[in-house]
Amino acid sequence: MKPLILFIAAAVISACFSPHSPESTAEDFGALSTGEKTSLITLRNSSGAYMTLTDFGARIVSINVPDRDGKLDDVVAGYGDITSFETGKERFMGCVIGRYGNRIDGASFTLDGRKYDLVANEHFDGAPVQCHGGYQGFDRFVWDYELLREDRRSGVRFHRLSPDGEEGYPGNCDCYVTYWWTDDNVCRIEYSATADKPTVINLSNHTYFNLKGSGGGYVMDHILTVDADTSVQNNLHFCPDILCPVEGSPFDFREPHRVDYRLDMPNRQLEIMHGMSACWKLNGWDGTLRKAAVLYERRSGRGVETWTTEPALLTYTGRGLSEKIAGKYGPLEKYGAMLLETIHFPDSPNQPRFPSTVLRPGGQYTSVTEWRFFAK
């Protein structure tokens, strides 16, 4: 049994028998192939529910919350050891994605009349695209961190300086990502950054969820609600092309539906993306913290509300997962987990119709997302 599984099992047993005050702790999580050491950080609340993170990629490893009967289980699918996070087939498990989350078409953008060529880590029909910051995105680095604790929550603040020219981006970009775990079973993520040259930035988190727990299973029978009248149809480079009304489409989740309720409907976006992969334009965006979506799993009674200051919500439902990928609880499966990724729109630096992602010297990038877990 892997060390993380033993750690989780011991913590679950402890949580069943004793109350806790909020606490944040860190322990050794092993070394990367470079020899660089990593840490496993645990944030625990007063009820015993907890989440674990690692400084490699400032990523979430597990979130352990109760079902309707009070049983704690891990609702994060993915890896549980540092070697898998570094070398596993699914690179972005649980991590912070940046400097620009999701895709930039042509792997380039123009800012203040100057063109910047980025490192392209994808190609479609010979055309370059950068995805999630390139080959050396924010997920590939060990971040500095400090542990935090307050009366009703515990936290960890990660930090790294992305140097001028990293993967083609201009400016030294000083970035902080703070995770809080509250007594109300809320995971709050606070992003902030400054830069010494005009640049673009779009940070998010790439955690895969399955509210059934560590046993996993088909995630497309989860019930999803999204506050969006509009979704994005991509081009063949998986970047935004057309904004479409959700009415009558497979992406109309204004009322609760199974994720797969219209998966067999003829639809160009489903065809291009080879399945359910969606980006929604959230209603009423004004930069304040607003409820964007609710995901609920009927068998366990677990649910999560997604609140965000971002204008868009993206999901991907794990069509690329398979039993060839060894997760922390055993082989993963196709459609065994899904994203709740809050974000500015992909390719915004090349598309003025979307809210700007430009960060200038003297300004500050800020973003907040909360995942509010519940059981009923």
Backbone hydrogen bonds in HBPLUS format (Angstrom, degrees):
<---DONOR---> <-ACCEPTOR-->    atom                        ^
c    i                          cat <-CA-CA->   ^        H-A-AA   ^      H-
h    n   atom  resd res      DA  || num        DHA   H-A  angle D-A-AA Bond
n    s   type  num  typ     dist DA aas  dist angle  dist       angle   num
A0005-ILE N   A0002-LYS O   3.04 MM   3  5.40 121.0  2.41 106.7 120.8     1
A0006-LEU N   A0002-LYS O   3.15 MM   4  6.55 158.1  2.20 155.2 161.7     2
A0007-PHE N   A0003-PRO O   2.92 MM   4  6.15 158.1  1.97 150.6 157.2     3
A0008-ILE N   A0004-LEU O   2.84 MM   4  6.09 156.9  1.90 149.7 155.5     4
A0009-ALA N   A0005-ILE O   2.89 MM   4  6.08 165.6  1.91 151.7 155.6     5
A0010-ALA N   A0006-LEU O   2.98 MM   4  6.16 164.2  2.01 151.5 155.3     6
A0011-ALA N   A0007-PHE O   3.04 MM   4  6.20 155.8  2.10 144.0 151.0     7
A0012-VAL N   A0008-ILE O   2.91 MM   4  6.15 152.4  1.98 151.3 158.8     8
A0013-ILE N   A0009-ALA O   3.10 MM   4  6.36 163.4  2.12 151.1 154.6     9
A0014-SER N   A0010-ALA O   2.99 MM   4  6.21 162.1  2.03 147.2 152.5    10
A0015-ALA N   A0011-ALA O   2.85 MM   4  6.01 154.0  1.92 145.7 152.9    11
A0016-CYS N   A0012-VAL O   3.15 MM   4  6.40 137.1  2.34 142.8 153.1    12
A0016-CYS N   A0013-ILE O   3.16 MM   3  5.30 132.6  2.40  97.8 110.2    13
A0017-PHE N   A0014-SER O   3.14 MM   3  5.56 149.4  2.24 108.9 117.2    14
A0018-SER N   A0014-SER O   3.14 MM   4  6.22 136.3  2.34 156.3 167.7    15
A0020-HIS N   A0046-SER O   3.08 MM  26  4.34 170.1  2.09 133.0 130.2    16
A0023-GLU N   A0044-ARG O   2.92 MM  21  5.31 153.3  1.99 142.7 149.4    17
A0044-ARG N   A0023-GLU O   2.89 MM  21  5.31 169.4  1.90 160.3 163.7    18
A0025-THR N   A0042-THR O   2.96 MM  17  5.27 155.6  2.02 146.4 154.4    19
A0042-THR N   A0025-THR O   2.83 MM  17  5.27 158.4  1.88 145.0 152.2    20
A0027-GLU N   A0040-LEU O   2.93 MM  13  5.33 145.7  2.05 141.0 152.0    21
A0040-LEU N   A0027-GLU O   2.79 MM  13  5.33 162.2  1.82 153.1 159.1    22
A0029-PHE N   A0038-THR O   2.99 MM   9  5.30 159.9  2.03 134.7 129.2    23
A0038-THR N   A0030-GLY O   2.90 MM   8  5.71 142.3  2.04 157.6 165.9    24
A0032-LEU N   A0036-GLU O   2.83 MM   4  5.33 161.7  1.87 153.6 155.9    25
A0035-GLY N   A0032-LEU O   2.89 MM   3  5.24 161.4  1.92 114.1 120.3    26
A0041-ILE N   A0053-LEU O   2.72 MM  12  5.07 169.5  1.73 152.0 155.7    27
A0053-LEU N   A0041-ILE O   2.81 MM  12  5.07 149.9  1.90 143.7 153.0    28
A0043-LEU N   A0051-MET O   2.90 MM   8  5.39 169.5  1.91 163.5 166.9    29
A0051-MET N   A0043-LEU O   2.92 MM   8  5.39 153.6  1.99 150.0 158.4    30
A0045-ASN N   A0049-ALA O   2.98 MM   4  5.78 167.1  2.00 172.5 176.6    31
A0048-GLY N   A0045-ASN O   3.09 MM   3  5.46 153.1  2.17 110.3 118.4    32
A0050-TYR N   A0064-ASN O   3.23 MM  14  5.30 144.9  2.36 136.3 144.4    33
A0064-ASN N   A0050-TYR O   2.69 MM  14  5.30 170.9  1.70 171.4 174.6    34
A0052-THR N   A0062-SER O   2.91 MM  10  5.12 155.0  1.97 133.1 139.0    35
A0061-VAL N   A0052-THR O   2.79 MM   9  5.32 167.7  1.81 137.0 139.1    36
A0062-SER N   A0052-THR O   3.24 MM  10  5.12 161.7  2.28 128.6 129.2    37
A0054-THR N   A0059-ARG O   2.94 MM   5  5.53 153.1  2.01 150.5 158.6    38
A0059-ARG N   A0054-THR O   3.03 MM   5  5.53 127.3  2.32 151.0 160.7    39
A0058-ALA N   A0055-ASP O   3.44 MM   3  4.59 171.9  2.45  91.6  93.7    40
A0143-TRP N   A0055-ASP O   2.88 MM  88  5.23 167.4  1.89 143.2 143.5    41
A0057-GLY N   A0141-PHE O   2.79 MM  84  5.51 154.9  1.85 163.8 158.7    42
A0096-VAL N   A0057-GLY O   3.08 MM  39  5.98 167.1  2.10 169.7 173.1    43
A0060-ILE N   A0094-GLY O   2.79 MM  34  4.74 152.8  1.86 134.2 132.4    44
A0075-VAL N   A0063-ILE O   2.91 MM  12  5.79 159.5  1.95 165.2 165.9    45
A0065-VAL N   A0073-ASP O   3.05 MM   8  5.72 138.4  2.23 161.1 149.0    46
A0073-ASP N   A0065-VAL O   3.14 MM   8  5.72 144.8  2.27 129.9 135.8    47
A0067-ASP N   A0071-LYS O   2.90 MM   4  5.35 132.4  2.13 124.7 136.5    48
A0070-GLY N   A0067-ASP O   2.97 MM   3  5.17 164.2  1.99 113.3 117.0    49
A0068-ARG N   A0300-SER O   3.00 MM 232  6.30 164.4  2.03 173.6 171.0    50
A0210-ASN N   A0075-VAL O   2.89 MM 135  5.12 158.6  1.94 137.9 141.7    51
A0077-ALA N   A0208-TYR O   2.93 MM 131  5.44 152.6  2.00 136.2 144.4    52
A0328-LYS N   A0078-GLY O   2.88 MM 250  6.30 155.6  1.94 162.0 156.9    53
A0085-PHE N   A0081-ASP O   3.22 MM   4  6.55 159.7  2.26 150.6 156.6    54
A0086-GLU N   A0082-ILE O   3.01 MM   4  6.19 148.5  2.12 145.2 153.3    55
A0087-THR N   A0083-THR O   2.88 MM   4  5.99 162.0  1.91 154.3 159.0    56
A0088-GLY N   A0084-SER O   2.67 MM   4  4.54 145.0  1.79 134.3 137.5    57
A0094-GLY N   A0206-HIS O   3.00 MM 112  4.86 137.6  2.18 124.0 116.3    58
A0206-HIS N   A0095-CYS O   2.86 MM 111  5.37 157.3  1.91 154.6 162.4    59
A0097-ILE N   A0204-SER O   2.91 MM 107  5.48 161.0  1.94 141.3 147.4    60
A0204-SER N   A0097-ILE O   3.37 MM 107  5.48 145.8  2.49 140.2 147.6    61
A0138-PHE N   A0098-GLY O   3.02 MM  40  5.19 162.3  2.05 130.8 133.2    62
A0202-ASN N   A0099-ARG O   2.98 MM 103  6.28 159.3  2.02 154.6 154.4    63
A0101-GLY N   A0202-ASN O   2.56 MM 101  5.29 156.9  1.61 144.8 153.3    64
A0132-HIS N   A0102-ASN O   2.92 MM  30  4.76 155.6  1.98 121.1 128.7    65
A0347-ASP N   A0103-ARG O   2.75 MM 244  5.76 131.6  1.98 165.9 172.1    66
A0104-ILE N   A0130-GLN O   2.88 MM  26  5.30 146.0  2.00 148.4 157.9    67
A0107-ALA N   A0104-ILE O   3.16 MM   3  5.44 151.5  2.24 126.6 128.3    68
A0130-GLN N   A0104-ILE O   3.20 MM  26  5.30 168.2  2.22 144.7 146.6    69
A0106-GLY N   A0128-PRO O   2.99 MM  22  4.98 114.9  2.43 156.9 156.9    70
A0118-LEU N   A0107-ALA O   2.76 MM  11  5.07 165.0  1.78 144.6 146.7    71
A0109-PHE N   A0116-TYR O   3.11 MM   7  5.50 147.5  2.22 141.9 151.8    72
A0116-TYR N   A0109-PHE O   2.75 MM   7  5.50 166.5  1.77 168.0 172.0    73
A0111-LEU N   A0114-ARG O   2.85 MM   3  5.36 157.1  1.90 152.9 151.1    74
A0114-ARG N   A0111-LEU O   3.10 MM   3  5.36 165.9  2.12 112.1 116.3    75
A0119-VAL N   A0167-GLU O   3.05 MM  48  5.10 159.4  2.10 125.1 124.9    76
A0122-GLU N   A0129-VAL O   3.03 MM   7  5.08 137.1  2.22 165.8 161.4    77
A0129-VAL N   A0122-GLU O   2.90 MM   7  5.08 148.2  2.01 148.1 141.7    78
A0124-PHE N   A0127-ALA O   2.90 MM   3  5.12 153.4  1.97 143.3 148.9    79
A0127-ALA N   A0124-PHE O   2.90 MM   3  5.12 165.1  1.92 115.5 118.3    80
A0134-GLY N   A0131-CYS O   3.23 MM   3  5.72 167.0  2.25 119.1 122.9    81
A0140-ARG N   A0137-GLY O   3.06 MM   3  5.83 172.2  2.07 126.4 128.9    82
A0144-ASP N   A0159-HIS O   2.98 MM  15  5.09 149.1  2.08 167.0 157.5    83
A0159-HIS N   A0144-ASP O   2.87 MM  15  5.09 147.0  1.98 137.9 140.2    84
A0146-GLU N   A0157-ARG O   3.01 MM  11  5.38 139.1  2.19 134.7 147.2    85
A0157-ARG N   A0146-GLU O   2.92 MM  11  5.38 164.7  1.94 156.6 160.6    86
A0148-LEU N   A0155-GLY O   2.72 MM   7  4.59 161.5  1.75 138.0 131.8    87
A0155-GLY N   A0148-LEU O   2.91 MM   7  4.59 168.4  1.93 124.5 121.5    88
A0150-GLU N   A0153-ARG O   2.78 MM   3  5.28 166.3  1.80 172.7 169.4    89
A0183-ASP N   A0152-ARG O   2.91 MM  31  5.50 139.8  2.08 162.6 156.3    90
A0154-SER N   A0181-TRP O   3.04 MM  27  5.45 158.1  2.09 146.6 149.2    91
A0181-TRP N   A0154-SER O   2.79 MM  27  5.45 159.6  1.83 165.6 171.0    92
A0156-VAL N   A0179-TYR O   2.98 MM  23  5.48 147.4  2.09 147.9 157.4    93
A0179-TYR N   A0156-VAL O   2.93 MM  23  5.48 161.2  1.97 161.9 162.3    94
A0158-PHE N   A0177-VAL O   2.77 MM  19  5.13 171.8  1.78 153.5 150.8    95
A0177-VAL N   A0158-PHE O   2.99 MM  19  5.13 156.3  2.05 132.6 139.1    96
A0160-ARG N   A0175-CYS O   3.11 MM  15  5.55 156.6  2.16 147.6 153.3    97
A0175-CYS N   A0160-ARG O   2.99 MM  15  5.55 167.5  2.00 159.6 160.9    98
A0162-SER N   A0173-CYS O   2.83 MM  11  5.01 161.5  1.86 156.3 150.2    99
A0173-CYS N   A0162-SER O   2.80 MM  11  5.01 168.4  1.82 152.5 155.2   100
A0166-GLU N   A0163-PRO O   3.03 MM   3  5.61 159.7  2.07 142.5 141.6   101
A0165-GLY N   A0169-TYR O   2.72 MM   4  4.92 142.7  1.86 164.2 168.2   102
A0168-GLY N   A0165-GLY O   2.97 MM   3  4.77 168.1  1.98 118.5 116.7   103
A0169-TYR N   A0166-GLU O   3.10 MM   3  5.58 171.5  2.11 123.4 122.6   104
A0196-ASP N   A0172-ASN O   3.26 MM  24  5.78 141.9  2.41 142.9 153.8   105
A0174-ASP N   A0194-THR O   2.82 MM  20  5.33 147.8  1.92 152.7 161.6   106
A0194-THR N   A0174-ASP O   3.09 MM  20  5.33 145.0  2.22 135.7 146.0   107
A0176-TYR N   A0192-SER O   2.88 MM  16  5.29 163.0  1.90 159.3 159.2   108
A0192-SER N   A0176-TYR O   2.97 MM  16  5.29 150.8  2.06 155.3 155.0   109
A0178-THR N   A0190-GLU O   2.84 MM  12  5.03 165.0  1.86 147.5 152.3   110
A0190-GLU N   A0178-THR O   2.84 MM  12  5.03 162.3  1.87 148.1 154.2   111
A0180-TRP N   A0188-ARG O   2.81 MM   8  5.02 153.4  1.88 147.5 155.2   112
A0188-ARG N   A0180-TRP O   2.96 MM   8  5.02 159.0  2.00 140.2 146.8   113
A0182-THR N   A0186-VAL O   3.10 MM   4  5.26 158.0  2.15 140.3 147.2   114
A0185-ASN N   A0182-THR O   3.09 MM   3  5.37 149.8  2.18 117.7 117.0   115
A0373-PHE N   A0185-ASN O   3.06 MM 188  5.63 158.5  2.11 159.1 157.3   116
A0187-CYS N   A0371-TRP O   2.98 MM 184  5.16 165.1  2.00 148.6 148.7   117
A0371-TRP N   A0187-CYS O   2.85 MM 184  5.16 159.5  1.89 146.0 152.5   118
A0189-ILE N   A0369-THR O   2.76 MM 180  5.26 171.2  1.76 167.5 170.4   119
A0369-THR N   A0189-ILE O   2.99 MM 180  5.26 156.3  2.04 147.4 154.9   120
A0191-TYR N   A0367-SER O   2.81 MM 176  5.05 175.9  1.81 158.6 160.1   121
A0367-SER N   A0191-TYR O   3.07 MM 176  5.05 143.5  2.20 138.6 137.1   122
A0193-ALA N   A0365-TYR O   2.94 MM 172  4.99 137.1  2.13 136.3 140.7   123
A0365-TYR N   A0193-ALA O   2.86 MM 172  4.99 164.1  1.88 151.7 154.9   124
A0199-THR N   A0359-LEU O   2.91 MM 160  5.35 157.3  1.96 152.7 160.3   125
A0359-LEU N   A0199-THR O   2.83 MM 160  5.35 164.8  1.85 142.1 146.5   126
A0201-ILE N   A0357-THR O   3.02 MM 156  5.71 151.9  2.10 152.3 159.5   127
A0209-PHE N   A0338-MET O   2.78 MM 129  5.26 174.6  1.78 144.1 145.1   128
A0338-MET N   A0209-PHE O   2.99 MM 129  5.26 150.1  2.08 134.7 143.3   129
A0213-GLY N   A0210-ASN O   3.18 MM   3  6.05 163.9  2.21 122.6 126.2   130
A0216-GLY N   A0213-GLY O   2.95 MM   3  5.70 161.8  1.99 122.6 128.5   131
A0219-VAL N   A0335-TYR O   2.83 MM 116  5.89 171.0  1.84 164.0 164.3   132
A0222-HIS N   A0219-VAL O   3.07 MM   3  5.69 164.1  2.09 119.5 122.0   133
A0260-ASP N   A0220-MET O   3.19 MM  40  5.31 142.5  2.33 152.6 143.4   134
A0259-VAL N   A0222-HIS O   3.09 MM  37  6.11 139.0  2.26 163.9 172.3   135
A0223-ILE N   A0296-TYR O   2.70 MM  73  4.99 171.1  1.71 158.9 159.7   136
A0296-TYR N   A0223-ILE O   2.81 MM  73  4.99 151.0  1.89 143.6 152.7   137
A0224-LEU N   A0257-HIS O   2.78 MM  33  5.54 165.4  1.80 159.4 155.0   138
A0257-HIS N   A0224-LEU O   3.15 MM  33  5.54 154.4  2.22 139.2 145.1   139
A0225-THR N   A0294-VAL O   2.87 MM  69  5.09 145.2  1.99 150.2 157.5   140
A0294-VAL N   A0225-THR O   2.87 MM  69  5.09 149.8  1.96 140.5 147.2   141
A0226-VAL N   A0253-PHE O   2.74 MM  27  5.14 162.0  1.77 128.3 134.3   142
A0228-ALA N   A0226-VAL O   2.97 MM   2  5.64 127.8  2.25 107.7  92.3   143
A0227-ASP N   A0292-ALA O   2.88 MM  65  5.40 170.4  1.89 154.9 157.4   144
A0283-ASN N   A0227-ASP O   3.03 MM  56  5.98 171.7  2.03 149.8 149.7   145
A0246-VAL N   A0229-ASP O   2.95 MM  17  5.54 163.0  1.98 132.2 133.0   146
A0281-LYS N   A0230-THR O   2.94 MM  51  5.41 164.1  1.97 139.1 144.4   147
A0231-SER N   A0244-CYS O   2.85 MM  13  5.37 164.1  1.88 159.6 163.5   148
A0244-CYS N   A0231-SER O   2.81 MM  13  5.37 170.1  1.82 162.0 164.8   149
A0232-VAL N   A0279-CYS O   2.87 MM  47  5.51 147.1  1.98 165.6 172.9   150
A0233-GLN N   A0242-ILE O   2.71 MM   9  5.05 169.1  1.72 165.6 167.0   151
A0241-ASP N   A0233-GLN O   2.87 MM   8  5.70 144.7  1.99 146.7 150.7   152
A0242-ILE N   A0233-GLN O   3.01 MM   9  5.05 152.6  2.09 140.5 148.1   153
A0235-ASN N   A0239-CYS O   2.71 MM   4  5.55 151.8  1.79 159.0 166.3   154
A0238-PHE N   A0235-ASN O   3.05 MM   3  5.44 154.8  2.11 119.7 120.4   155
A0249-SER N   A0246-VAL O   2.87 MM   3  5.27 155.6  1.93 147.2 143.0   156
A0261-TYR N   A0258-ARG O   3.14 MM   3  5.15 163.2  2.17 116.1 115.1   157
A0263-LEU N   A0260-ASP O   3.16 MM   3  4.90 173.0  2.17 110.8 109.4   158
A0265-MET N   A0262-ARG O   3.02 MM   3  5.35 166.9  2.04 115.9 118.9   159
A0271-GLU N   A0267-ASN O   3.07 MM   4  6.29 150.5  2.16 145.7 154.6   160
A0272-ILE N   A0268-ARG O   2.85 MM   4  6.12 162.4  1.88 154.3 158.2   161
A0273-MET N   A0269-GLN O   2.96 MM   4  6.05 168.9  1.97 155.2 158.1   162
A0274-HIS N   A0270-LEU O   2.90 MM   4  5.60 109.2  2.42 132.0 145.4   163
A0275-GLY N   A0270-LEU O   2.97 MM   5  4.82 144.8  2.10 134.5 142.3   164
A0274-HIS N   A0271-GLU O   3.41 MM   3  5.12 154.1  2.48  94.1 101.4   165
A0278-ALA N   A0315-THR O   2.98 MM  37  5.40 141.5  2.13 140.0 151.9   166
A0315-THR N   A0278-ALA O   2.86 MM  37  5.40 159.4  1.90 153.7 159.4   167
A0280-TRP N   A0313-LEU O   2.81 MM  33  5.32 165.2  1.83 158.9 161.3   168
A0313-LEU N   A0280-TRP O   3.18 MM  33  5.32 151.3  2.27 138.0 146.4   169
A0282-LEU N   A0311-PRO O   3.01 MM  29  5.62 156.1  2.06 146.4 151.5   170
A0290-ARG N   A0308-THR O   3.03 MM  18  5.49 161.4  2.07 130.1 132.9   171
A0308-THR N   A0290-ARG O   2.86 MM  18  5.49 153.6  1.93 148.5 151.4   172
A0292-ALA N   A0306-THR O   2.73 MM  14  5.61 168.9  1.75 160.9 164.9   173
A0293-ALA N   A0306-THR O   3.33 MM  13  5.14 156.9  2.38 136.0 139.8   174
A0306-THR N   A0293-ALA O   2.82 MM  13  5.14 168.6  1.83 145.4 148.4   175
A0295-LEU N   A0304-VAL O   2.93 MM   9  5.38 163.9  1.96 151.5 156.4   176
A0304-VAL N   A0295-LEU O   2.83 MM   9  5.38 150.0  1.92 154.2 162.9   177
A0297-GLU N   A0302-ARG O   2.87 MM   5  5.59 161.4  1.90 172.1 178.3   178
A0301-GLY N   A0297-GLU O   2.93 MM   4  5.68 141.7  2.08 147.6 159.8   179
A0376-LYS N   A0301-GLY O   2.90 MM  75  5.05 149.2  1.99 131.2 139.9   180
A0303-GLY N   A0374-PHE O   2.84 MM  71  5.18 151.1  1.92 150.9 146.8   181
A0374-PHE N   A0303-GLY O   2.90 MM  71  5.18 158.3  1.94 139.2 140.1   182
A0305-GLU N   A0372-ARG O   2.90 MM  67  4.98 162.5  1.93 133.8 136.7   183
A0372-ARG N   A0305-GLU O   2.84 MM  67  4.98 161.4  1.87 150.1 153.4   184
A0307-TRP N   A0370-GLU O   2.87 MM  63  5.01 170.0  1.88 153.8 157.1   185
A0370-GLU N   A0307-TRP O   2.80 MM  63  5.01 163.4  1.83 142.3 145.9   186
A0309-THR N   A0368-VAL O   3.00 MM  59  5.62 141.0  2.15 164.0 166.8   187
A0312-ALA N   A0343-ILE O   3.09 MM  31  5.30 129.8  2.35 155.8 169.9   188
A0343-ILE N   A0312-ALA O   3.00 MM  31  5.30 166.3  2.02 142.2 143.3   189
A0314-LEU N   A0341-GLU O   2.73 MM  27  4.97 160.5  1.76 145.4 152.4   190
A0341-GLU N   A0314-LEU O   2.94 MM  27  4.97 154.6  2.00 168.5 161.0   191
A0339-LEU N   A0316-TYR O   3.05 MM  23  5.41 146.1  2.17 138.8 149.2   192
A0321-LEU N   A0318-GLY O   3.13 MM   3  5.23 160.1  2.17 104.5 110.7   193
A0335-TYR N   A0318-GLY O   2.91 MM  17  4.58 170.0  1.92 119.9 121.5   194
A0325-ILE N   A0322-SER O   3.00 MM   3  5.72 167.2  2.02 120.0 124.1   195
A0332-LEU N   A0325-ILE O   2.90 MM   7  5.71 161.8  1.93 169.8 175.9   196
A0327-GLY N   A0330-GLY O   2.83 MM   3  5.06 143.6  1.96 127.7 131.7   197
A0330-GLY N   A0327-GLY O   3.32 MM   3  5.06 165.4  2.34  99.8 103.9   198
A0336-GLY N   A0333-GLU O   2.95 MM   3  5.06 119.3  2.33 146.5 136.0   199
A0350-ASN N   A0347-ASP O   3.01 MM   3  5.64 152.7  2.09 119.9 127.6   200
A0351-GLN N   A0348-SER O   2.99 MM   3  4.86 160.9  2.02 106.7 113.0   201
A0354-PHE N   A0351-GLN O   3.09 MM   3  6.06 173.8  2.09 132.4 134.4   202
A0363-GLY N   A0360-ARG O   2.92 MM   3  5.44 158.6  1.96 138.0 141.9   203
